[in-house]
Structure formats: structure tokens, C-alpha cells
């Protein structure tokens, strides 16, 4: 990191090192001890250079808007002294937004805080791409309303996840093999099904898939899945107490109970709270961001 900054200074008069020499002495970060609601943004701090307050937050805001399909109510706070940030170290970034849409996935509210961020600012000032230099944690809360989930059913992120859920559950051993054998078209159904509806309850959800099999255009059979959601040890998403029913013509099959399915969210994920209610889903947790190789 030091060599990057030194090379930058020799080749560019506006490099990080040359900028540092023009800043007033201000070694400590500008983070406040008060609650976030009472913290002014970096642009409101009267001390130190105004370079960061004028250039960096607007640039990050613009980048966020380019990454999202839609974004409202953005509140962005950057904590740290100019000298720290110009050296490539960002002590903490806080972000809150409403009505965010990412790849079709709608989120009513999101609040996150990332800390101990190190970037290659020396190279960035020479026109190089921004790179993360070390892993850092991102803690936050995401709230998805029932309307968010229904509007996002066909979004690529959610649709792929729901498709994986369907296949994983169908691979689970049913508690009654005879009940499974009574639904001979299940495998064909799963290959052509699309999720069409979602309902929420206290601790559980219900999903409905409809077949799009061109060989049976007039039948359009449906499958309804009921499952409870739990998080175990921070990284394991458990689908338990699961059962499904398959529509055959005008009638529905008897419910088929499935064994528990456990999905590993990965070692970098630590979900501390998952709450499912009739109005939506709330998730609190920490994700460790790993720089790309």
C-alpha cells in the first residue's frame, strides 16, 4: 500500500501523498460517540479539508444509484478523518435506504454498516480500478414486506433461490413413500413449474408453483408447499415441518410430509435473527466481504 501511494505521488501532483501534505493536522477519525441518528455526515464537519466531503460522498452515492434498479431515501454517512481516507483506510461507512430494488428484488428498508475498509486509493488516483485490500464485516438489517416478496417472485435473485428450494425439497425423503408414489407426475411438474404466489405466517411461509408444461396446456397443475424457516448457528437455513400438495385435475393430493432440509449459507455469513410474520420477513446479521482475487 505504501509503495502505491509513493508511486502515485511521483506521477500525479494530485496523488494521495501530495494531498496529505496540504491537510491540516488531524490524526484522529471524525467518528462520533453519539447514536447514528445524531451523527452529522462528514460533509457537516467543520474541521479538516473539505476535499473528501465534497468529492467522495457524492461519488459513492452516484455509484450506488448505478448499481441499483431503484433507490429512495438514501442516507449515507462516511466516518473517518481526511488523512485516514486519503491513505486508503475508511474506518466506517453507514448506509440506510428505503424502497431499494436490486436485480428486480424489492426491499422496503435496509440499514448496513461496514467497518475497517482498506482500498487501493493510491492506484485509484492514477486511474486504476478500485480494489478492496482486505476482508471487512458488513452488519445490517433488511426488511422485506409481503408486497416486496410478491412483487419480486420472478426477479432473478429470488426466482433462482425459490427454484433451488423446490428441487431441494423434492429430493428430501418423504415420511411416507406410498404418499410420494401416489403423485407420479411430480418430477415432470418440477421441471416446468414457475412460482406464482407466496403467503406468510408466524414463522412459516407458503409457496405456490404452477406448471407451464406445453404438453398439458389446459391443465396447469399447481403445487403448494408449506414450510417453517429457522436459522441455526448463524449460517444454516433450515426448512422444517415441510409438506406439499399437488393438484391433479379438480382435486388435490393428500399432504406429503418431507424431512428437514438444511442449506449452508456459507462461512462468511452470520444471521443473528430471522423473523417471519404475516406482514414480512426481517433479517439481522453480519456478512464478511472477501476481496475478489
C-alpha positions, 0 to 999 in steps of 0.5 A, a space after each residue: 500500500 505504501 509503495 502505491 501511494 509513493 508511486 502515485 505521488 511521483 506521477 500525479 501532483 494530485 496523488 494521495 501523498 501530495 494531498 496529505 501534505 496540504 491537510 491540516 493536522 488531524 490524526 484522529 477519525 471524525 467518528 462520533 460517540 453519539 447514536 447514528 441518528 445524531 451523527 452529522 455526515 462528514 460533509 457537516 464537519 467543520 474541521 479538516 479539508 473539505 476535499 473528501 466531503 465534497 468529492 467522495 460522498 457524492 461519488 459513492 452515492 452516484 455509484 450506488 444509484 448505478 448499481 441499483 434498479 431503484 433507490 429512495 431515501 438514501 442516507 449515507 454517512 462516511 466516518 473517518 478523518 481526511 488523512 485516514 481516507 486519503 491513505 486508503 483506510 475508511 474506518 466506517 461507512 453507514 448506509 440506510 435506504 428505503 424502497 431499494 430494488 436490486 436485480 428486480 428484488 424489492 426491499 422496503 428498508 435496509 440499514 448496513 454498516 461496514 467497518 475497517 475498509 482498506 482500498 487501493 486509493 493510491 492506484 485509484 488516483 492514477 486511474 486504476 480500478 478500485 480494489 478492496 485490500 482486505 476482508 471487512 464485516 458488513 452488519 445490517 438489517 433488511 426488511 422485506 414486506 409481503 408486497 416486496 416478496 410478491 412483487 419480486 417472485 420472478 426477479 432473478 435473485 429470488 426466482 433462482 433461490 425459490 427454484 433451488 428450494 423446490 428441487 431441494 425439497 423434492 429430493 428430501 425423503 418423504 415420511 411416507 413413500 406410498 404418499 410420494 408414489 401416489 403423485 407420479 407426475 411430480 418430477 415432470 411438474 418440477 421441471 416446468 413449474 414457475 412460482 406464482 404466489 407466496 403467503 406468510 405466517 408466524 414463522 412459516 411461509 407458503 409457496 405456490 408453483 404452477 406448471 407451464 408444461 406445453 404438453 398439458 396446456 389446459 391443465 396447469 397443475 399447481 403445487 403448494 408447499 408449506 414450510 417453517 424457516 429457522 436459522 441455526 448457528 448463524 449460517 444454516 437455513 433450515 426448512 422444517 415441518 415441510 409438506 406439499 400438495 399437488 393438484 391433479 385435475 379438480 382435486 388435490 393430493 393428500 399432504 406429503 410430509 418431507 424431512 428437514 432440509 438444511 442449506 449452508 449459507 456459507 462461512 462468511 455469513 452470520 444471521 443473528 435473527 430471522 423473523 417471519 410474520 404475516 406482514 414480512 420477513 426481517 433479517 439481522 446479521 453480519 456478512 464478511 466481504 472477501 476481496 475478489 482475487 
